[in-house]
Amino acid sequence: MRRSIIALSILCLIFIINYLVFITTRSTVSTLQGYDEIKDLNQENSYIANIDPSSDFNWDIIDINDTSEIYNYLNANLKYALFTEGFMVSLPNTYDMEVSFSYLNKEYYELNKNFRISDGKELYFDYSFNENSEIPVWVGNGLSETYPLGSTIEIVDPVINESVTLKVQGVLEPNISHSNLYSLSSKQYYNFTVLVPVNKDFIDKSDIGFQLQGLLDIILIQTSRSKVNDFGELLYNNLGAKFNFYTQEENFKYFNDIFFSSIKTMLVITIILLFILFCISVWSSLSSVRLMIKDFTINIFVGLRYSKLRKIIYGCYGIFFLMDLVVLLAITVYSRNSSWLRKDASFCTFGILSLIEMDWISLLTVMLIDIFLGVVLVEIIMWKIKKVPISLGVMQ
């Protein structure tokens, strides 16, 4: 009974350590990808809007005239990059997923080169609204079977509430994602997204929901702090909300403080668990040897070599590490595939078992660390066992 409890404790400790290593590695990889994407927004004299958390923002009292005045001011006085997402639409597709519409203006398109296409042509923004006009769009990889390159989509656009014709200009690479500006490790995937270019005419026709959401993370480009402050006053006067404007470098510093604090916490917990694992493993092995010292000594005399004993212990801990790695793989696969089961298009990914690059890197890291820990652990156990005097067994 005691041996079963000890074995189960070791299994649980190894799993928790593996899970912490996996989470830390995946968060780090995701953060590095976020840095690589957002670095293009880290421009000199560029400021990103962020509504002040303490601001009492009442959407219900704002009308379209308030937001239209703001965009008129922007067009006349400032250069700005606009990107907004999350407008869900029921659009028939092979996977029966609800489709997200995301919108970006030309300035954002030129800044952020993360939206890469596997096939097609560049977007253009100088289209006009008339009866026969077509709006060029890029579609996510998951939509390309239903809407291949060159096809058209007839739909009522969710932000201008008019029937429009969309022309598929390109297909995004699989698993293209977009990171949160303030949490670089957080991202959503664009496999079931329609990426729509917007111009001044489109914004003028859009509803208040789109115009408000577009202001929440708007990026003011190549401007001065004084002009930013003037724009902030306009926002406050028209919307009754205070907006803060930070450079992306300031956003990086804010995120780094939180991210590295979390990483340090997980590392401290992992080290403590490793110490406990080593103590339990060495103690349990020595206890078993001391309890069975007579049988152990007899086996040594009849030909059991320490090298063979080492192989037995390696095999035992190898099974422990393998079992936990398989469980971790199963949990990761379930986590990725649960998005498909829930039809949550923002987190659905394509790949072997639906796993993506960061998942495989994290699992490989766990496996390598397990091999290292296994070797160190077994060698420490063998070193301690060899220090047990065989004379105790001879006397028994």
Secondary structure, 3 states (H helix, E strand, C coil): CHHHHHHHHHHHHHHHHHHHHHHHHHHHHHHHHHHHHHHHHCCCCCEEEEECCCCCCCHHHCCHHHHHHHHHHHHHHCEEECEEEEEEECCCCCCCCCEEEEEEEHHHHHHCCCCCEEEECCCCCCCCCCCCCCEEEEECHHHCCCCCCCCEEEEECCCCCCEEEEEEEEEECCCCEEECCCCCCCEEECCCEEEEEECHHHHHHCCHHHHHHHHHCCEEECCCHHHHHHHHHHHHHHHCCCEEEECHHHHHHHHHHHHHHHHHHHHHHHHHHHHHHHHHHHHHHHHHHHHCHHHHHHHHHCCCCHHHHHHHHHHHHHHHHHHHHHHHHHHHHHHHHHHHHHCCHHHCCCCHHHCCHHHHHHHHHHHHHHHHHHHHHHHHHHHHHHCCCCHHHHHC
